[in-house]
Amino acid sequence: MKSFVSPIQLLRRWKIYPPYNSNVPFVSVETFAQSDFELVLKTLKNSGLLLETDARLPSVSGLIAGEPVRGSWWTHPRSHEIFAVLQRLADHKEVLITKLISGKVTLVHRKLWPSILSIGTAREGWQVRGLSPSARVLLKMIDRHRETRSDKLAWPPKFKSVRPGPPIRELEIRLLIHTEEFHTESGAHAKLLETWECWAKRKSFSRKVPEVVNAKQILEERLSTLNELFGAAAELPWTRSR
């Protein structure tokens, strides 16, 4: 039977995760915070893809906790550190956050952005087939305005009672739109909803994108390597729909 290495073992092999040093008697909170961020960013740059949290695959929560985090990372003793690193990553120029792997929040390094952009703008069958009526209406609204806010949606009368969460999630997991969380003027949580073209312009990202078939192959190979290394069975959205 094949033995699988743990995420931390592999990161030490990559010389990303530092070995335990018993000769260091004290490390400041600031040093911990900086080393957490650097560790996560180096791992993302190396692998290209990194989950926010997962029981098997490398993730932000697992790297900071030093072990896989099962269930919500909010209950972990280092939840505040995990949150702080995620906030910094959300604003980083080399990091894209989207729902890519198994419908979960996934961090994507800039070197893979062309593939994401190619797939996100393709509108293939797996992306639009089976969309709910409210998701179709929402997609048309976003296409028309290029960007909008989840708390400012002007639904047609027929859809006035629709809660925005479910149709937004439908579009997110099919990579039909890009979303970004923010706090409103009143402090409430909301999401910016935008087309991938609008996102690319906002990020000043103008690199040539590959053909969608090649883009999918690039991501499939990346995830296949991670699945094999960590004994996982994670999927990409178009493989889940097969």
N, C-alpha and C positions, 0 to 999 in steps of 0.2 A: 504493500500500500504506500502511495506517495505521501510524504510528510510535508506539511505546509508551514512556512515560516510565519511568524507573527509580524504585524506591521512594524513594530519597534525593532525586531531583529533585522528586517530588511532595510530599514532606514539606517541602522548602524552599519550594515554592509555597504550601503551607498555613501557612508560617511556624512550623513545628514544629522542623525540623532546622536548626541554625545554620550559616551559611556559614563556610568556612574563614577564619581570621583569622591572618595571618602575623605580626601585631604582638604576639601573645600568646606570649612566649618559654617560659613554663612553666605547666603546670596540674597540680595535686596529684592523687594517686591518689584521694583522697576526693572531689574535685570531679568527676573523671571518673565515679566510681561514682554520685554523685548525679545528674549530667547524663544518664547512661545511663538511670537509672530514670525520671527526669522525661520524657525523650524517649519512652520506651516507653509510659508511662502517658498522655501527651498524644495519642500516635498512636492508642492503643486507644480513648480517649474520642472522638476524631474519627471513626474508622472503625467502631467498635462491635465489630469482630472482628479478631483478630490471631493468627496462627499462632505456635507456638513456633519452628518452623523451616520454611523452604520455599525452593525455588530461584527462584520467581517472585513470589509474593505477599508483602506486607510481613510481617515476622516479628520476634520478639524477637531471635533470633540475627543476622538480617540488619541490623537497626537498630544493634545494638551493634558488629558487625563493620564496618559501613559499606559492606557489599556482600552480595549473596546468598550464603548458605552452602550448598554442595552436600555431601550426605552428612551424617555426624554432626557436630554442632557441638562435640562433646567434643574433636575433633582440631584445632580452630581455636586460634590463639594467644591469643584473648580468651575462651577457654572458661570461665575462672574468673569473669570479669566477667558473662558470660551466665548462669552458674549463680546467682550472687549476686542478680542482678536477678529471675530466675525465682522464687527463694525469697521475695523481698520481695513479689512480685506474688501469690504463692499465699496470702499472709496479708492481702492488701489488701481493704478492705471493699467496693470497687467492682468486684472481679475474680472471675469464675467461670472455672474451668478444666475443660474437658470435651473429648471427642473428637467434634468437630462437622464440620469441613471435611475432606472426603476421608479420613475416619477418623483424622486427625492431631490431636495435642494443640492445642486452640484456646482462646485467651483471649477471654472474652465480657464486655463492659462491662455494668454494672448496668442501664443503660437497656434492654438487650435480655433481661434475665432473665425478664420475664413471658412472652416468646415461648418461651424454652427450657423454662420450667416447664409451659406449656400443652402443648407437644409431648411432653415427657418423661412426663407423666401420662396421655397420650391412649390408649396401648396400641393403636395402629392396626395394621392388617394387616402393613405393612412392618416393624413392630417385632417382632412375635411369629412371623411366618411363617418357617419353616425353622430355628428355634432348635434347637440340639442338645439331646438329653435332659439332659445335665449342666447346660446353661445354663438349661433350664426348671426343673430342680430348684433350682438356685442362686437363680433369681428368686423362687421360692416361699419359700425360706428367708429372703431379704431382706424380702419382703412381710410375712412372719409376724413377724419380729423388728424390722422397721423399719431396723435397722442391725446390722452385724456386721463382723468383721475377717477379712481374707483368710487370716490365720495361725491363726484359731480356728474354722474352718468345721467343723460337725458333719455330715459327709456321711452319707447312708444307706449301709448295708453294700454295696449294689450299686455305689456310686460311690466307695468308699474309695480306689481307686487313681487317681482323677482328679486331675490337676494343676490347680490353680485358675486359672492364667493364661489359658488359652484360653476357658473359659466366661465369665470376667470381661470379657475383651475383646469377646466377642459382645454382652454386655449394654451395654457402654460405647458401642460404635459405633452401637447402635440407640437410644441415649439412654434406655434403660430404667431405669438407675440412675445415681446420682452416686457417684464414687469420689474418694478423696483419699489421697495417699501419706503415709506417716509412718514413723518409725523405732521399732522395738519396744524393749522394755526391754533386750534383748541387743544392740541396734544393727543388727538385720537390717531389710531393707525389707519393708513390708507396706502394705496398702490398707484404708482404711475404706470399707465398702460400705453405701450407704444409699438409701432411697427418696427421691424428689424432695420428697415432703411432709416427710420428716424433715429434709432439707437446708434447706428453706425455713424451717422452725421454728427450726432451729439458727442461721440467719442473720437471724432476726427479719424475714423478708421476707414481707409480707402484701399486696402490691399486687394489684389485680384483674388476671387474666390474660385475654388475648384468646381468641376461638374459635380452635381449632387451625388451621383453614384460613387465617385471617388471620395467625396466628403464623408459619406456614410462608411465607406471602407476604412478610412483613416481612424474614425472613432470606434468602429467595431474592433479593429486590431488593438487599439489602446485598451479597451475594456476587456477584451479576451485575455490579454496579458495579465491584467490585474485579477481577473477571475481565477486564472490558473495559479497565480502566485499565492492567493489567499483562500483558495477553496470556496469561492463564492459563485453565485449563479445570477448575478445582476444582469439587467437587460436594458437595451436602448428602446426608445418609443416605437420605432418602426419594426423592430424585431418582436416586440410584444404583440403587435397587431397582426403578425403573420398567422 
